[in-house]
């Protein structure tokens, strides 16, 4: 007897920041559900480890090391993907930079520019570069990973919070633009407190054993791409 196909069989997914944390867990989870996953991050070694774990579990993945702050590299990646696949079904915008936590008057302008370049500018560049492939999908999802500080102001989180607020508006605006002329839907995922390197850097005194693992967030993302949620739907992972 033949086994039933996995739920994401035949789907192509691209996950940024996939070398560790939520990105790595999401890549593994989507691959386990049958998708071919393109893994992007700056760290080649980390990407290779995730790719090896996906292949060892019987999944399919391709790594694409790149610096998302280099707009030309995003364009080259999109061209390479378009040369091999006809459509992109899932785009997970996960890569982000925390930057230094500082009072608004004390924010370093150069570092703030870097945070905005990666957390906002690179995300727009990804959407622009992959828009044709997303439009070619019969059910495309763009999922942006945000933070609670993007919606609720918190002292010393102004720089990072501003970047996440901008990301949410950017992605949801795109969703509104294409919802009536394509099968693209946009979603926002707030992971909540999760055991990641970024979290440890922001809260050095916190016991990581008290936090949920990134796999919990990955499972929520998988459930989101499988359900019929409307464009603009936002979830917080408890």
C-alpha positions in Angstrom: 0.0 0.0 0.0 1.2 3.5 -0.8 1.4 6.0 2.0 -0.6 9.2 1.9 1.4 12.2 0.7 2.7 14.7 3.3 0.6 17.9 3.6 3.2 20.1 1.9 4.3 17.7 -0.8 5.1 19.6 -3.9 5.4 22.9 -2.1 8.5 25.2 -2.2 9.4 27.2 0.9 12.1 29.7 1.6 13.1 30.5 5.2 15.5 33.3 6.1 17.6 33.1 9.2 17.5 29.4 8.9 20.8 28.5 10.4 19.6 28.4 14.0 16.6 29.2 16.4 13.1 29.7 15.0 14.3 29.7 11.4 16.1 26.4 11.7 13.2 24.8 13.5 10.7 26.1 10.9 12.8 24.8 8.1 13.0 21.3 9.6 9.2 21.3 10.3 8.2 22.5 6.8 10.6 19.9 5.3 9.1 17.1 7.5 5.7 18.1 6.2 6.9 17.5 2.6 8.0 20.9 1.4 11.3 21.5 -0.4 12.9 24.2 1.8 15.5 26.7 0.6 17.6 27.8 3.7 19.2 31.2 3.8 21.4 32.8 6.4 24.9 34.3 6.5 26.4 31.3 8.4 27.2 28.5 5.9 28.2 26.0 8.6 24.9 26.4 10.4 22.9 26.1 7.2 24.8 22.9 6.3 24.0 21.4 9.7 20.3 22.1 9.3 20.3 20.8 5.7 22.0 17.6 6.9 19.4 17.1 9.6 16.6 17.6 7.1 18.1 15.1 4.6 18.8 12.6 7.4 15.0 12.8 8.3 14.1 12.1 4.7 13.3 15.7 3.7 14.5 17.9 0.9 16.4 21.2 1.3 18.8 23.5 -0.5 21.1 26.0 1.2 21.7 29.5 -0.1 24.2 31.4 2.1 23.8 35.2 1.6 23.9 38.5 3.4 20.3 39.9 3.2 21.7 43.4 3.6 23.2 43.0 0.1 20.3 43.7 -2.2 22.0 42.3 -5.3 22.4 38.9 -3.6 18.7 38.8 -3.0 18.1 39.4 -6.7 20.6 36.7 -7.7 18.9 34.2 -5.3 15.4 35.0 -6.8 16.8 34.5 -10.3 18.4 31.2 -9.3 15.2 29.9 -7.7 13.1 31.0 -10.8 15.5 29.0 -13.0 14.8 25.8 -11.1 11.2 26.2 -9.8 8.0 27.6 -11.2 6.5 29.1 -8.1 7.3 29.9 -4.4 4.5 28.8 -2.0 5.8 29.8 1.4 8.1 32.7 2.3 9.1 32.9 6.0 10.6 36.3 6.8 12.4 35.4 10.0 16.0 36.9 9.8 16.4 39.9 12.1 18.9 41.9 14.1 18.3 42.9 17.7 20.8 45.7 18.0 21.7 47.3 21.3 18.9 48.0 23.8 19.1 51.7 24.6 17.0 54.7 25.5 15.7 56.5 22.3 18.0 59.5 22.7 21.0 57.1 23.1 20.3 55.0 20.0 23.5 54.8 17.9 22.6 56.1 14.4 24.8 53.7 12.5 23.6 50.6 14.4 20.0 51.8 14.0 20.5 52.1 10.3 21.8 48.5 10.2 18.7 47.3 12.2 16.4 49.0 9.8 18.3 47.8 6.7 18.0 44.1 7.8 14.7 44.1 9.6 12.7 46.3 7.1 14.7 47.1 4.0 15.8 43.5 3.3 12.3 42.2 3.9 10.9 44.6 1.2 13.7 43.5 -1.1 12.8 39.8 -0.6 9.1 40.5 -1.3 9.9 42.5 -4.4 12.3 39.8 -5.7 10.0 36.9 -5.1 6.7 38.6 -6.0 6.5 37.0 -9.4 7.2 33.5 -8.0 4.6 34.1 -5.2 2.0 35.2 -7.7 2.7 32.0 -9.7 1.6 29.8 -6.7 -1.9 28.5 -6.3 -1.7 29.2 -2.5 1.2 31.4 -1.4 1.8 32.5 2.1 4.2 35.2 3.3 4.8 34.9 7.0 6.7 37.6 8.9 8.1 36.8 12.3 7.6 39.8 14.6 7.8 40.7 18.3 5.4 42.0 20.9 7.5 45.2 21.1 6.4 46.0 17.5 2.9 46.6 18.8 3.4 47.7 22.4 6.1 50.2 23.3 8.7 49.1 25.9 11.5 51.1 27.4 14.9 50.7 25.7 13.3 48.6 22.9 12.6 51.5 20.6 15.0 50.7 17.8 14.0 47.0 17.5 10.3 47.7 18.2 10.2 50.3 15.5 11.7 47.9 13.0 9.1 45.2 13.8 6.2 47.7 13.7 7.4 48.8 10.2 7.8 45.1 9.2 4.2 44.3 10.1 2.8 47.3 8.2 5.0 46.5 5.2 3.9 42.9 5.0 0.2 43.6 5.6 0.2 46.4 3.1 1.6 43.9 0.5 -1.1 41.5 1.5 -3.8 44.1 0.9 -2.3 45.0 -2.5 -2.3 41.4 -3.8 -5.2 39.7 -2.1 -7.8 40.3 -4.9 -5.4 39.7 -7.8 -3.5 36.6 -6.6 -3.5 33.6 -4.2 -1.0 35.3 -1.9 -1.9 35.7 1.8 0.2 37.4 4.4 0.4 36.5 8.1 2.2 37.8 11.1 3.6 35.5 13.8 4.6 36.8 17.2 6.7 33.9 18.8 6.4 35.2 22.3 9.2 34.2 24.8 11.2 31.5 23.1 14.5 29.9 23.8 16.8 31.5 21.2 20.2 33.1 21.0 18.6 36.5 20.4 16.4 36.1 23.5 19.4 35.1 25.6 21.2 38.2 24.5 18.3 40.4 25.4 17.6 38.7 28.7 21.0 37.4 29.9 19.8 36.6 33.4 16.8 34.5 32.3 16.8 30.7 32.7 16.4 29.3 29.2 14.9 26.1 30.6 11.8 28.2 31.6 11.1 29.1 27.9 9.4 27.1 25.1 11.6 25.8 22.4 11.6 27.2 18.8 10.0 24.0 17.6 6.7 25.2 19.2 6.8 28.3 17.0 7.7 26.2 14.0 4.6 24.0 14.6 2.4 27.1 14.8 3.8 28.3 11.5 3.1 24.9 9.9 -0.5 25.0 11.2 -0.9 28.5 9.8 0.2 27.6 6.3 -2.1 24.7 6.3 -5.3 26.5 7.5 -7.5 28.9 5.6 -6.7 32.0 7.6 -7.3 35.3 5.8 -4.6 37.7 4.7 -3.5 39.9 7.6 -4.1 37.2 10.2 -1.8 37.5 13.2 -1.0 34.9 15.8 0.9 35.0 19.1 2.4 31.7 20.1 1.8 31.0 23.8 
